[in-house]
Amino acid sequence: MASKAAKGSFVRLLVPAGKAAPTPPVGPALGARGVKSMDFCKEFNARTSHIELGVPIPTQINVNPDRTFSFQIKTPPTAFFLKRIVGIEKGNGKHDQPIGTISLKHIYEIAKIKAMDEHASNIPLEAIAKTIIATAKNNAVAVIP
């Protein structure tokens, strides 16, 4: 009788590039699964050293049953790029007034970056751009030609 191999779990976190520390959210999320958060922090900070310090990086950490781990990093969230281009820290929370404008050129620049994510490798650039336009509208950012 064959036994099933034990499956690991995964954790999704938004970690600032080069600033991973064993404090929340990293420490508790990994500590609860028996992973030494300092090991993750050192490796994450080394792998994100080429990215501007503090840029939010979506990260999926795969925790194996033997408490080893691997992780994948993705490109920053679309809202991060939109806020940076518009020049704001946070949205206004109200969607009745645009908080800024963004050009289609900027939309396609963001789409080129987002296309580097593994899950977007087979998605046409135009489709990625459409999702970015939708995100802009949801964040009260007007898109101009």
N, CA, C and O atoms as CSV, one atom per row, in Angstrom:
chain,resi,resn,atom,element,x,y,z
A,1,MET,N,N,0.840,-1.178,0.000
A,1,MET,CA,C,0.000,0.000,0.000
A,1,MET,C,C,0.881,1.234,0.000
A,1,MET,O,O,1.733,1.398,0.873
A,2,ALA,N,N,0.675,2.092,-0.970
A,2,ALA,CA,C,1.490,3.311,-1.082
A,2,ALA,C,C,0.924,4.379,-0.154
A,2,ALA,O,O,-0.289,4.553,-0.045
A,3,SER,N,N,1.814,5.075,0.499
A,3,SER,CA,C,1.363,6.157,1.379
A,3,SER,C,C,1.521,7.484,0.661
A,3,SER,O,O,2.422,7.665,-0.157
A,4,LYS,N,N,0.646,8.387,0.977
A,4,LYS,CA,C,0.713,9.712,0.369
A,4,LYS,C,C,1.845,10.492,1.019
A,4,LYS,O,O,2.051,10.430,2.231
A,5,ALA,N,N,2.565,11.219,0.198
A,5,ALA,CA,C,3.627,12.073,0.736
A,5,ALA,C,C,2.973,13.239,1.479
A,5,ALA,O,O,1.949,13.770,1.050
A,6,ALA,N,N,3.571,13.617,2.574
A,6,ALA,CA,C,3.039,14.730,3.354
A,6,ALA,C,C,3.210,16.021,2.562
A,6,ALA,O,O,4.276,16.297,2.011
A,7,LYS,N,N,2.147,16.795,2.520
A,7,LYS,CA,C,2.189,18.057,1.784
A,7,LYS,C,C,2.559,19.183,2.733
A,7,LYS,O,O,2.236,19.164,3.921
A,8,GLY,N,N,3.241,20.153,2.170
A,8,GLY,CA,C,3.584,21.339,2.943
A,8,GLY,C,C,2.459,22.356,2.867
A,8,GLY,O,O,1.380,22.072,2.346
A,9,SER,N,N,2.718,23.512,3.378
A,9,SER,CA,C,1.746,24.593,3.319
A,9,SER,C,C,2.422,25.801,2.692
A,9,SER,O,O,3.637,25.816,2.498
A,10,PHE,N,N,1.640,26.791,2.383
A,10,PHE,CA,C,2.254,27.997,1.866
A,10,PHE,C,C,1.674,29.220,2.547
A,10,PHE,O,O,0.548,29.212,3.045
A,11,VAL,N,N,2.477,30.268,2.554
A,11,VAL,CA,C,2.120,31.524,3.195
A,11,VAL,C,C,2.307,32.623,2.161
A,11,VAL,O,O,3.326,32.660,1.471
A,12,ARG,N,N,1.341,33.509,2.049
A,12,ARG,CA,C,1.473,34.667,1.167
A,12,ARG,C,C,1.634,35.909,2.032
A,12,ARG,O,O,0.827,36.181,2.921
A,13,LEU,N,N,2.692,36.651,1.747
A,13,LEU,CA,C,2.972,37.871,2.496
A,13,LEU,C,C,3.357,38.993,1.543
A,13,LEU,O,O,3.811,38.737,0.427
A,14,LEU,N,N,3.179,40.215,1.975
A,14,LEU,CA,C,3.649,41.394,1.261
A,14,LEU,C,C,4.812,41.933,2.088
A,14,LEU,O,O,4.613,42.510,3.157
A,15,VAL,N,N,6.034,41.737,1.578
A,15,VAL,CA,C,7.237,42.050,2.346
A,15,VAL,C,C,8.004,43.171,1.650
A,15,VAL,O,O,8.209,43.109,0.437
A,16,PRO,N,N,8.435,44.197,2.394
A,16,PRO,CA,C,9.212,45.275,1.772
A,16,PRO,C,C,10.585,44.772,1.310
A,16,PRO,O,O,11.289,44.097,2.061
A,17,ALA,N,N,10.957,45.105,0.077
A,17,ALA,CA,C,12.241,44.670,-0.483
A,17,ALA,C,C,13.393,45.106,0.409
A,17,ALA,O,O,13.484,46.269,0.803
A,18,GLY,N,N,14.274,44.157,0.724
A,18,GLY,CA,C,15.456,44.441,1.524
A,18,GLY,C,C,15.195,44.738,2.981
A,18,GLY,O,O,16.129,45.045,3.721
A,19,LYS,N,N,13.940,44.654,3.417
A,19,LYS,CA,C,13.606,45.007,4.799
A,19,LYS,C,C,12.895,43.885,5.556
A,19,LYS,O,O,12.237,44.140,6.564
A,20,ALA,N,N,13.023,42.656,5.082
A,20,ALA,CA,C,12.376,41.549,5.792
A,20,ALA,C,C,13.025,41.416,7.168
A,20,ALA,O,O,14.249,41.441,7.292
A,21,ALA,N,N,12.204,41.277,8.183
A,21,ALA,CA,C,12.681,41.133,9.556
A,21,ALA,C,C,11.784,40.119,10.265
A,21,ALA,O,O,10.632,39.928,9.874
A,22,PRO,N,N,12.309,39.469,11.304
A,22,PRO,CA,C,11.497,38.454,11.997
A,22,PRO,C,C,10.399,39.047,12.882
A,22,PRO,O,O,10.009,38.440,13.879
A,23,THR,N,N,9.911,40.209,12.526
A,23,THR,CA,C,8.813,40.861,13.230
A,23,THR,C,C,7.539,40.605,12.414
A,23,THR,O,O,7.625,40.072,11.307
A,24,PRO,N,N,6.364,40.970,12.932
A,24,PRO,CA,C,5.154,40.787,12.135
A,24,PRO,C,C,5.272,41.536,10.804
A,24,PRO,O,O,5.816,42.640,10.790
A,25,PRO,N,N,4.799,40.998,9.713
A,25,PRO,CA,C,4.018,39.771,9.580
A,25,PRO,C,C,4.870,38.512,9.384
A,25,PRO,O,O,4.353,37.401,9.504
A,26,VAL,N,N,6.161,38.664,9.084
A,26,VAL,CA,C,6.999,37.514,8.732
A,26,VAL,C,C,7.191,36.552,9.901
A,26,VAL,O,O,6.929,35.358,9.759
A,27,GLY,N,N,7.636,37.041,11.036
A,27,GLY,CA,C,7.952,36.194,12.184
A,27,GLY,C,C,6.809,35.289,12.613
A,27,GLY,O,O,6.978,34.070,12.652
A,28,PRO,N,N,5.638,35.857,12.940
A,28,PRO,CA,C,4.525,35.012,13.375
A,28,PRO,C,C,4.046,34.024,12.300
A,28,PRO,O,O,3.717,32.879,12.611
A,29,ALA,N,N,4.008,34.469,11.036
A,29,ALA,CA,C,3.515,33.604,9.966
A,29,ALA,C,C,4.415,32.389,9.773
A,29,ALA,O,O,3.922,31.280,9.565
A,30,LEU,N,N,5.717,32.585,9.839
A,30,LEU,CA,C,6.641,31.464,9.642
A,30,LEU,C,C,6.872,30.690,10.936
A,30,LEU,O,O,6.996,29.466,10.909
A,31,GLY,N,N,6.930,31.377,12.046
A,31,GLY,CA,C,7.140,30.725,13.338
A,31,GLY,C,C,6.035,29.730,13.652
A,31,GLY,O,O,6.293,28.678,14.237
A,32,ALA,N,N,4.803,30.057,13.267
A,32,ALA,CA,C,3.671,29.161,13.504
A,32,ALA,C,C,3.817,27.861,12.713
A,32,ALA,O,O,3.196,26.852,13.046
A,33,ARG,N,N,4.636,27.893,11.675
A,33,ARG,CA,C,4.854,26.701,10.849
A,33,ARG,C,C,6.216,26.060,11.122
A,33,ARG,O,O,6.630,25.144,10.411
A,34,GLY,N,N,6.900,26.537,12.140
A,34,GLY,CA,C,8.162,25.938,12.552
A,34,GLY,C,C,9.377,26.335,11.722
A,34,GLY,O,O,10.415,25.677,11.787
A,35,VAL,N,N,9.255,27.401,10.949
A,35,VAL,CA,C,10.374,27.865,10.116
A,35,VAL,C,C,11.112,28.978,10.852
A,35,VAL,O,O,10.494,29.847,11.467
A,36,LYS,N,N,12.427,28.943,10.784
A,36,LYS,CA,C,13.232,30.010,11.384
A,36,LYS,C,C,13.099,31.248,10.503
A,36,LYS,O,O,13.623,31.288,9.390
A,37,SER,N,N,12.402,32.243,11.006
A,37,SER,CA,C,12.120,33.423,10.190
A,37,SER,C,C,13.390,34.177,9.817
A,37,SER,O,O,13.429,34.827,8.773
A,38,MET,N,N,14.419,34.105,10.639
A,38,MET,CA,C,15.662,34.816,10.317
A,38,MET,C,C,16.310,34.240,9.059
A,38,MET,O,O,16.894,34.983,8.270
A,39,ASP,N,N,16.212,32.912,8.864
A,39,ASP,CA,C,16.752,32.294,7.646
A,39,ASP,C,C,16.037,32.842,6.404
A,39,ASP,O,O,16.667,33.170,5.399
A,40,PHE,N,N,14.702,32.931,6.502
A,40,PHE,CA,C,13.942,33.493,5.388
A,40,PHE,C,C,14.335,34.942,5.146
A,40,PHE,O,O,14.559,35.340,4.003
A,41,CYS,N,N,14.421,35.732,6.209
A,41,CYS,CA,C,14.718,37.158,6.076
A,41,CYS,C,C,16.056,37.389,5.375
A,41,CYS,O,O,16.157,38.244,4.495
A,42,LYS,N,N,17.080,36.631,5.764
A,42,LYS,CA,C,18.397,36.788,5.135
A,42,LYS,C,C,18.326,36.475,3.648
A,42,LYS,O,O,18.862,37.224,2.830
A,43,GLU,N,N,17.668,35.373,3.288
A,43,GLU,CA,C,17.580,34.980,1.882
A,43,GLU,C,C,16.722,35.959,1.086
A,43,GLU,O,O,17.072,36.323,-0.036
A,44,PHE,N,N,15.605,36.383,1.661
A,44,PHE,CA,C,14.723,37.335,0.976
A,44,PHE,C,C,15.444,38.651,0.726
A,44,PHE,O,O,15.396,39.187,-0.382
A,45,ASN,N,N,16.107,39.172,1.743
A,45,ASN,CA,C,16.811,40.452,1.596
A,45,ASN,C,C,17.920,40.354,0.556
A,45,ASN,O,O,18.173,41.314,-0.172
A,46,ALA,N,N,18.583,39.203,0.479
A,46,ALA,CA,C,19.634,39.017,-0.532
A,46,ALA,C,C,19.016,38.975,-1.935
A,46,ALA,O,O,19.545,39.581,-2.866
A,47,ARG,N,N,17.898,38.260,-2.082
A,47,ARG,CA,C,17.269,38.137,-3.405
A,47,ARG,C,C,16.592,39.417,-3.864
A,47,ARG,O,O,16.352,39.584,-5.060
A,48,THR,N,N,16.279,40.322,-2.951
A,48,THR,CA,C,15.623,41.579,-3.336
A,48,THR,C,C,16.576,42.768,-3.242
A,48,THR,O,O,16.135,43.917,-3.298
A,49,SER,N,N,17.858,42.512,-3.103
A,49,SER,CA,C,18.826,43.607,-2.942
A,49,SER,C,C,18.912,44.504,-4.179
A,49,SER,O,O,19.331,45.657,-4.075
A,50,HIS,N,N,18.521,43.990,-5.348
A,50,HIS,CA,C,18.568,44.792,-6.570
A,50,HIS,C,C,17.336,45.687,-6.735
A,50,HIS,O,O,17.285,46.511,-7.648
A,51,ILE,N,N,16.349,45.524,-5.857
A,51,ILE,CA,C,15.106,46.293,-5.920
A,51,ILE,C,C,15.209,47.448,-4.926
A,51,ILE,O,O,15.844,47.325,-3.878
A,52,GLU,N,N,14.581,48.561,-5.266
A,52,GLU,CA,C,14.591,49.722,-4.379
A,52,GLU,C,C,14.103,49.329,-2.981
A,52,GLU,O,O,13.086,48.651,-2.833
A,53,LEU,N,N,14.834,49.762,-1.978
A,53,LEU,CA,C,14.549,49.427,-0.586
A,53,LEU,C,C,13.126,49.828,-0.200
A,53,LEU,O,O,12.722,50.969,-0.419
A,54,GLY,N,N,12.377,48.906,0.365
A,54,GLY,CA,C,11.049,49.194,0.867
A,54,GLY,C,C,9.902,48.976,-0.094
A,54,GLY,O,O,8.744,49.082,0.310
A,55,VAL,N,N,10.182,48.675,-1.358
A,55,VAL,CA,C,9.118,48.421,-2.326
A,55,VAL,C,C,8.391,47.140,-1.909
A,55,VAL,O,O,9.040,46.122,-1.669
A,56,PRO,N,N,7.056,47.170,-1.818
A,56,PRO,CA,C,6.317,45.983,-1.382
A,56,PRO,C,C,6.407,44.852,-2.414
A,56,PRO,O,O,6.106,45.049,-3.592
A,57,ILE,N,N,6.823,43.678,-1.960
A,57,ILE,CA,C,6.998,42.527,-2.838
A,57,ILE,C,C,6.056,41.402,-2.398
A,57,ILE,O,O,6.221,40.855,-1.307
A,58,PRO,N,N,5.067,41.049,-3.236
A,58,PRO,CA,C,4.236,39.896,-2.924
A,58,PRO,C,C,5.103,38.629,-2.953
A,58,PRO,O,O,5.828,38.385,-3.918
A,59,THR,N,N,5.020,37.849,-1.909
A,59,THR,CA,C,5.877,36.680,-1.759
A,59,THR,C,C,5.048,35.474,-1.353
A,59,THR,O,O,4.216,35.553,-0.449
A,60,GLN,N,N,5.284,34.347,-2.036
A,60,GLN,CA,C,4.639,33.098,-1.635
A,60,GLN,C,C,5.727,32.192,-1.090
A,60,GLN,O,O,6.677,31.847,-1.792
A,61,ILE,N,N,5.576,31.811,0.169
A,61,ILE,CA,C,6.556,30.961,0.841
A,61,ILE,C,C,5.965,29.566,0.962
A,61,ILE,O,O,4.905,29.385,1.562
A,62,ASN,N,N,6.647,28.587,0.396
A,62,ASN,CA,C,6.220,27.196,0.475
A,62,ASN,C,C,6.972,26.544,1.635
A,62,ASN,O,O,8.200,26.463,1.621
A,63,VAL,N,N,6.231,26.085,2.627
A,63,VAL,CA,C,6.825,25.447,3.794
A,63,VAL,C,C,6.656,23.939,3.665
A,63,VAL,O,O,5.534,23.441,3.579
A,64,ASN,N,N,7.760,23.220,3.653
A,64,ASN,CA,C,7.750,21.764,3.532
A,64,ASN,C,C,7.529,21.111,4.893
A,64,ASN,O,O,7.751,21.749,5.922
A,65,PRO,N,N,7.097,19.853,4.914
A,65,PRO,CA,C,6.863,19.163,6.188
A,65,PRO,C,C,8.115,19.092,7.077
A,65,PRO,O,O,7.999,19.033,8.301
A,66,ASP,N,N,9.315,19.098,6.465
A,66,ASP,CA,C,10.543,19.044,7.269
A,66,ASP,C,C,11.004,20.435,7.713
A,66,ASP,O,O,12.133,20.602,8.175
A,67,ARG,N,N,10.125,21.427,7.570
A,67,ARG,CA,C,10.352,22.810,7.987
A,67,ARG,C,C,11.357,23.572,7.128
A,67,ARG,O,O,11.808,24.652,7.510
A,68,THR,N,N,11.705,23.021,5.987
A,68,THR,CA,C,12.498,23.786,5.033
A,68,THR,C,C,11.505,24.619,4.218
A,68,THR,O,O,10.298,24.385,4.280
A,69,PHE,N,N,12.002,25.563,3.476
A,69,PHE,CA,C,11.107,26.424,2.720
A,69,PHE,C,C,11.740,26.839,1.396
A,69,PHE,O,O,12.955,26.773,1.209
A,70,SER,N,N,10.883,27.261,0.500
A,70,SER,CA,C,11.302,27.911,-0.733
A,70,SER,C,C,10.312,29.050,-0.924
A,70,SER,O,O,9.230,29.042,-0.338
A,71,PHE,N,N,10.678,30.017,-1.735
A,71,PHE,CA,C,9.733,31.107,-1.949
A,71,PHE,C,C,9.882,31.708,-3.332
A,71,PHE,O,O,10.947,31.666,-3.948
A,72,GLN,N,N,8.775,32.269,-3.797
A,72,GLN,CA,C,8.737,32.961,-5.070
A,72,GLN,C,C,8.355,34.406,-4.802
A,72,GLN,O,O,7.476,34.694,-3.989
A,73,ILE,N,N,9.030,35.307,-5.496
A,73,ILE,CA,C,8.659,36.715,-5.376
A,73,ILE,C,C,8.017,37.156,-6.684
A,73,ILE,O,O,8.334,36.648,-7.759
A,74,LYS,N,N,7.111,38.109,-6.563
A,74,LYS,CA,C,6.399,38.625,-7.726
A,74,LYS,C,C,6.670,40.117,-7.842
A,74,LYS,O,O,7.343,40.707,-6.996
A,75,THR,N,N,6.142,40.716,-8.892
A,75,THR,CA,C,6.321,42.150,-9.061
A,75,THR,C,C,5.417,42.889,-8.064
A,75,THR,O,O,4.417,42.336,-7.605
A,76,PRO,N,N,5.769,44.129,-7.732
A,76,PRO,CA,C,4.945,44.889,-6.777
A,76,PRO,C,C,3.496,45.006,-7.248
A,76,PRO,O,O,3.216,44.889,-8.441
A,77,PRO,N,N,2.580,45.237,-6.314
A,77,PRO,CA,C,1.164,45.368,-6.672
A,77,PRO,C,C,0.932,46.542,-7.632
A,77,PRO,O,O,1.657,47.536,-7.604
A,78,THR,N,N,-0.074,46.407,-8.464
A,78,THR,CA,C,-0.410,47.465,-9.416
A,78,THR,C,C,-0.702,48.778,-8.698
A,78,THR,O,O,-0.279,49.838,-9.159
A,79,ALA,N,N,-1.410,48.724,-7.588
A,79,ALA,CA,C,-1.743,49.949,-6.842
A,79,ALA,C,C,-0.480,50.692,-6.404
A,79,ALA,O,O,-0.478,51.922,-6.348
A,80,PHE,N,N,0.592,49.962,-6.093
A,80,PHE,CA,C,1.853,50.601,-5.717
A,80,PHE,C,C,2.363,51.462,-6.867
A,80,PHE,O,O,2.750,52.612,-6.660
A,81,PHE,N,N,2.366,50.906,-8.082
A,81,PHE,CA,C,2.836,51.656,-9.247
A,81,PHE,C,C,1.949,52.865,-9.520
A,81,PHE,O,O,2.443,53.955,-9.806
A,82,LEU,N,N,0.631,52.663,-9.429
A,82,LEU,CA,C,-0.296,53.767,-9.689
A,82,LEU,C,C,-0.066,54.915,-8.710
A,82,LEU,O,O,0.011,56.074,-9.118
A,83,LYS,N,N,0.041,54.599,-7.434
A,83,LYS,CA,C,0.254,55.636,-6.421
A,83,LYS,C,C,1.580,56.354,-6.633
A,83,LYS,O,O,1.676,57.568,-6.453
A,84,ARG,N,N,2.593,55.599,-7.013
A,84,ARG,CA,C,3.910,56.197,-7.237
A,84,ARG,C,C,3.869,57.164,-8.427
A,84,ARG,O,O,4.425,58.260,-8.357
A,85,ILE,N,N,3.210,56.755,-9.516
A,85,ILE,CA,C,3.133,57.613,-10.699
A,85,ILE,C,C,2.310,58.872,-10.419
A,85,ILE,O,O,2.677,59.969,-10.841
A,86,VAL,N,N,1.195,58.704,-9.705
A,86,VAL,CA,C,0.331,59.834,-9.386
A,86,VAL,C,C,0.986,60.725,-8.319
A,86,VAL,O,O,0.694,61.918,-8.239
A,87,GLY,N,N,1.864,60.145,-7.510
A,87,GLY,CA,C,2.581,60.925,-6.504
A,87,GLY,C,C,1.871,61.027,-5.170
A,87,GLY,O,O,1.946,62.057,-4.501
A,88,ILE,N,N,1.177,59.956,-4.776
A,88,ILE,CA,C,0.485,59.967,-3.489
A,88,ILE,C,C,0.920,58.775,-2.650
A,88,ILE,O,O,1.432,57.786,-3.174
A,89,GLU,N,N,0.711,58.880,-1.348
A,89,GLU,CA,C,1.024,57.790,-0.425
A,89,GLU,C,C,-0.151,56.833,-0.295
A,89,GLU,O,O,0.020,55.614,-0.321
A,90,LYS,N,N,-1.360,57.405,-0.152
A,90,LYS,CA,C,-2.566,56.603,0.047
A,90,LYS,C,C,-3.688,57.167,-0.813
A,90,LYS,O,O,-3.666,58.332,-1.212
A,91,GLY,N,N,-4.667,56.316,-1.090
A,91,GLY,CA,C,-5.855,56.772,-1.800
A,91,GLY,C,C,-6.716,57.614,-0.876
A,91,GLY,O,O,-6.477,57.655,0.331
A,92,ASN,N,N,-7.726,58.295,-1.437
A,92,ASN,CA,C,-8.575,59.150,-0.606
A,92,ASN,C,C,-9.751,58.404,-0.001
A,92,ASN,O,O,-10.473,58.969,0.820
A,93,GLY,N,N,-9.966,57.144,-0.384
A,93,GLY,CA,C,-11.060,56.365,0.181
A,93,GLY,C,C,-12.401,56.668,-0.447
A,93,GLY,O,O,-13.362,55.924,-0.251
A,94,LYS,N,N,-12.479,57.756,-1.201
A,94,LYS,CA,C,-13.709,58.123,-1.890
A,94,LYS,C,C,-13.447,58.003,-3.381
A,94,LYS,O,O,-12.399,58.421,-3.874
A,95,HIS,N,N,-14.396,57.437,-4.085
A,95,HIS,CA,C,-14.191,57.222,-5.513
A,95,HIS,C,C,-14.949,58.231,-6.370
A,95,HIS,O,O,-15.036,58.065,-7.587
A,96,ASP,N,N,-15.508,59.288,-5.740
A,96,ASP,CA,C,-16.256,60.266,-6.515
A,96,ASP,C,C,-15.349,61.307,-7.163
A,96,ASP,O,O,-15.727,61.901,-8.173
A,97,GLN,N,N,-14.184,61.535,-6.616
A,97,GLN,CA,C,-13.233,62.501,-7.165
A,97,GLN,C,C,-11.930,61.798,-7.518
A,97,GLN,O,O,-11.362,61.102,-6.676
A,98,PRO,N,N,-11.442,61.966,-8.751
A,98,PRO,CA,C,-10.153,61.353,-9.103
A,98,PRO,C,C,-9.023,61.947,-8.253
A,98,PRO,O,O,-8.989,63.151,-7.997
A,99,ILE,N,N,-8.119,61.097,-7.830
A,99,ILE,CA,C,-6.998,61.572,-7.015
A,99,ILE,C,C,-5.788,61.903,-7.877
A,99,ILE,O,O,-4.792,62.441,-7.393
A,100,GLY,N,N,-5.890,61.575,-9.161
A,100,GLY,CA,C,-4.804,61.865,-10.080
A,100,GLY,C,C,-5.093,61.267,-11.432
A,100,GLY,O,O,-6.118,60.618,-11.638
A,101,THR,N,N,-4.165,61.495,-12.366
A,101,THR,CA,C,-4.325,60.955,-13.704
A,101,THR,C,C,-3.078,60.168,-14.090
A,101,THR,O,O,-1.986,60.387,-13.564
A,102,ILE,N,N,-3.278,59.253,-15.021
A,102,ILE,CA,C,-2.189,58.439,-15.529
A,102,ILE,C,C,-2.404,58.250,-17.030
A,102,ILE,O,O,-3.538,58.109,-17.486
A,103,SER,N,N,-1.332,58.246,-17.779
A,103,SER,CA,C,-1.453,58.113,-19.238
A,103,SER,C,C,-1.434,56.641,-19.646
A,103,SER,O,O,-1.013,55.771,-18.883
A,104,LEU,N,N,-1.900,56.386,-20.860
A,104,LEU,CA,C,-1.852,55.022,-21.393
A,104,LEU,C,C,-0.415,54.535,-21.519
A,104,LEU,O,O,-0.148,53.340,-21.398
A,105,LYS,N,N,0.505,55.455,-21.761
A,105,LYS,CA,C,1.926,55.086,-21.834
A,105,LYS,C,C,2.361,54.479,-20.498
A,105,LYS,O,O,3.047,53.457,-20.465
A,106,HIS,N,N,1.954,55.121,-19.397
A,106,HIS,CA,C,2.295,54.591,-18.070
A,106,HIS,C,C,1.622,53.235,-17.832
A,106,HIS,O,O,2.218,52.335,-17.240
A,107,ILE,N,N,0.381,53.099,-18.296
A,107,ILE,CA,C,-0.341,51.833,-18.149
A,107,ILE,C,C,0.460,50.708,-18.808
A,107,ILE,O,O,0.641,49.640,-18.223
A,108,TYR,N,N,0.933,50.955,-20.019
A,108,TYR,CA,C,1.684,49.912,-20.734
A,108,TYR,C,C,3.058,49.663,-20.101
A,108,TYR,O,O,3.567,48.543,-20.154
A,109,GLU,N,N,3.653,50.681,-19.513
A,109,GLU,CA,C,4.927,50.473,-18.799
A,109,GLU,C,C,4.708,49.555,-17.597
A,109,GLU,O,O,5.511,48.658,-17.339
A,110,ILE,N,N,3.612,49.786,-16.860
A,110,ILE,CA,C,3.284,48.915,-15.723
A,110,ILE,C,C,2.981,47.509,-16.241
A,110,ILE,O,O,3.413,46.525,-15.642
A,111,ALA,N,N,2.246,47.407,-17.344
A,111,ALA,CA,C,1.888,46.102,-17.912
A,111,ALA,C,C,3.136,45.311,-18.290
A,111,ALA,O,O,3.174,44.096,-18.098
A,112,LYS,N,N,4.149,45.975,-18.820
A,112,LYS,CA,C,5.397,45.285,-19.174
A,112,LYS,C,C,6.061,44.704,-17.931
A,112,LYS,O,O,6.612,43.604,-17.974
A,113,ILE,N,N,6.010,45.435,-16.837
A,113,ILE,CA,C,6.591,44.947,-15.578
A,113,ILE,C,C,5.770,43.772,-15.047
A,113,ILE,O,O,6.326,42.742,-14.665
A,114,LYS,N,N,4.438,43.933,-15.026
A,114,LYS,CA,C,3.561,42.877,-14.504
A,114,LYS,C,C,3.630,41.607,-15.359
A,114,LYS,O,O,3.399,40.508,-14.853
A,115,ALA,N,N,3.944,41.750,-16.643
A,115,ALA,CA,C,4.040,40.600,-17.542
A,115,ALA,C,C,5.212,39.689,-17.170
A,115,ALA,O,O,5.267,38.544,-17.618
A,116,MET,N,N,6.141,40.181,-16.362
A,116,MET,CA,C,7.285,39.369,-15.939
A,116,MET,C,C,6.897,38.328,-14.889
A,116,MET,O,O,7.647,37.379,-14.659
A,117,ASP,N,N,5.736,38.493,-14.249
A,117,ASP,CA,C,5.279,37.503,-13.273
A,117,ASP,C,C,5.001,36.187,-13.983
A,117,ASP,O,O,4.502,36.165,-15.108
A,118,GLU,N,N,5.330,35.096,-13.310
A,118,GLU,CA,C,5.176,33.761,-13.899
A,118,GLU,C,C,3.739,33.486,-14.344
A,118,GLU,O,O,3.519,32.940,-15.426
A,119,HIS,N,N,2.772,33.857,-13.525
A,119,HIS,CA,C,1.377,33.571,-13.853
A,119,HIS,C,C,0.868,34.390,-15.039
A,119,HIS,O,O,-0.175,34.059,-15.604
A,120,ALA,N,N,1.576,35.448,-15.429
A,120,ALA,CA,C,1.141,36.302,-16.533
A,120,ALA,C,C,1.885,36.019,-17.833
A,120,ALA,O,O,1.722,36.744,-18.814
A,121,SER,N,N,2.694,34.976,-17.842
A,121,SER,CA,C,3.540,34.715,-19.005
A,121,SER,C,C,2.772,34.436,-20.286
A,121,SER,O,O,3.285,34.714,-21.370
A,122,ASN,N,N,1.567,33.899,-20.202
A,122,ASN,CA,C,0.783,33.578,-21.398
A,122,ASN,C,C,-0.364,34.555,-21.639
A,122,ASN,O,O,-1.218,34.314,-22.492
A,123,ILE,N,N,-0.386,35.646,-20.898
A,123,ILE,CA,C,-1.456,36.628,-21.031
A,123,ILE,C,C,-0.960,37.761,-21.935
A,123,ILE,O,O,0.130,38.289,-21.715
A,124,PRO,N,N,-1.749,38.139,-22.950
A,124,PRO,CA,C,-1.331,39.238,-23.829
A,124,PRO,C,C,-1.170,40.549,-23.053
A,124,PRO,O,O,-1.884,40.795,-22.080
A,125,LEU,N,N,-0.239,41.373,-23.487
A,125,LEU,CA,C,0.039,42.649,-22.826
A,125,LEU,C,C,-1.206,43.525,-22.771
A,125,LEU,O,O,-1.426,44.236,-21.790
A,126,GLU,N,N,-2.013,43.477,-23.812
A,126,GLU,CA,C,-3.235,44.284,-23.843
A,126,GLU,C,C,-4.201,43.871,-22.729
A,126,GLU,O,O,-4.842,44.729,-22.121
A,127,ALA,N,N,-4.312,42.581,-22.458
A,127,ALA,CA,C,-5.193,42.101,-21.386
A,127,ALA,C,C,-4.668,42.545,-20.019
A,127,ALA,O,O,-5.447,42.912,-19.139
A,128,ILE,N,N,-3.355,42.509,-19.849
A,128,ILE,CA,C,-2.759,42.971,-18.590
A,128,ILE,C,C,-3.032,44.463,-18.428
A,128,ILE,O,O,-3.366,44.921,-17.336
A,129,ALA,N,N,-2.888,45.224,-19.521
A,129,ALA,CA,C,-3.148,46.668,-19.485
A,129,ALA,C,C,-4.598,46.955,-19.093
A,129,ALA,O,O,-4.863,47.898,-18.347
A,130,LYS,N,N,-5.531,46.151,-19.591
A,130,LYS,CA,C,-6.951,46.349,-19.250
A,130,LYS,C,C,-7.193,46.144,-17.758
A,130,LYS,O,O,-7.978,46.873,-17.152
A,131,THR,N,N,-6.528,45.159,-17.163
A,131,THR,CA,C,-6.699,44.948,-15.715
A,131,THR,C,C,-6.087,46.110,-14.934
A,131,THR,O,O,-6.590,46.479,-13.873
A,132,ILE,N,N,-5.014,46.681,-15.451
A,132,ILE,CA,C,-4.389,47.825,-14.776
A,132,ILE,C,C,-5.306,49.046,-14.861
A,132,ILE,O,O,-5.422,49.808,-13.901
A,133,ILE,N,N,-5.959,49.229,-16.016
A,133,ILE,CA,C,-6.913,50.336,-16.163
A,133,ILE,C,C,-8.062,50.161,-15.173
A,133,ILE,O,O,-8.502,51.130,-14.554
A,134,ALA,N,N,-8.551,48.926,-15.021
A,134,ALA,CA,C,-9.626,48.656,-14.052
A,134,ALA,C,C,-9.162,48.949,-12.627
A,134,ALA,O,O,-9.911,49.517,-11.831
A,135,THR,N,N,-7.931,48.561,-12.306
A,135,THR,CA,C,-7.384,48.846,-10.977
A,135,THR,C,C,-7.264,50.347,-10.759
A,135,THR,O,O,-7.548,50.844,-9.669
A,136,ALA,N,N,-6.844,51.071,-11.794
A,136,ALA,CA,C,-6.735,52.530,-11.695
A,136,ALA,C,C,-8.102,53.146,-11.394
A,136,ALA,O,O,-8.224,54.004,-10.520
A,137,LYS,N,N,-9.120,52.706,-12.119
A,137,LYS,CA,C,-10.467,53.241,-11.894
A,137,LYS,C,C,-10.957,52.913,-10.493
A,137,LYS,O,O,-11.584,53.752,-9.846
A,138,ASN,N,N,-10.678,51.701,-10.014
A,138,ASN,CA,C,-11.075,51.320,-8.651
A,138,ASN,C,C,-10.356,52.130,-7.591
A,138,ASN,O,O,-10.847,52.266,-6.470
A,139,ASN,N,N,-9.186,52.674,-7.939
A,139,ASN,CA,C,-8.410,53.475,-6.998
A,139,ASN,C,C,-8.559,54.968,-7.269
A,139,ASN,O,O,-7.746,55.769,-6.810
A,140,ALA,N,N,-9.608,55.345,-8.023
A,140,ALA,CA,C,-9.924,56.739,-8.338
A,140,ALA,C,C,-8.788,57.449,-9.076
A,140,ALA,O,O,-8.533,58.631,-8.847
A,141,VAL,N,N,-8.113,56.720,-9.957
A,141,VAL,CA,C,-7.082,57.302,-10.816
A,141,VAL,C,C,-7.648,57.337,-12.218
A,141,VAL,O,O,-8.011,56.299,-12.771
A,142,ALA,N,N,-7.725,58.529,-12.801
A,142,ALA,CA,C,-8.260,58.687,-14.148
A,142,ALA,C,C,-7.186,58.319,-15.173
A,142,ALA,O,O,-6.015,58.662,-15.012
A,143,VAL,N,N,-7.603,57.615,-16.228
A,143,VAL,CA,C,-6.696,57.224,-17.304
A,143,VAL,C,C,-6.952,58.142,-18.486
A,143,VAL,O,O,-8.083,58.269,-18.955
A,144,ILE,N,N,-5.881,58.787,-18.968
A,144,ILE,CA,C,-6.008,59.693,-20.117
A,144,ILE,C,C,-5.198,59.139,-21.276
A,144,ILE,O,O,-4.195,58.459,-21.060
A,145,PRO,N,N,-5.617,59.421,-22.499
A,145,PRO,CA,C,-4.881,58.911,-23.674
A,145,PRO,C,C,-3.491,59.513,-23.808
A,145,PRO,O,O,-2.762,59.179,-24.742
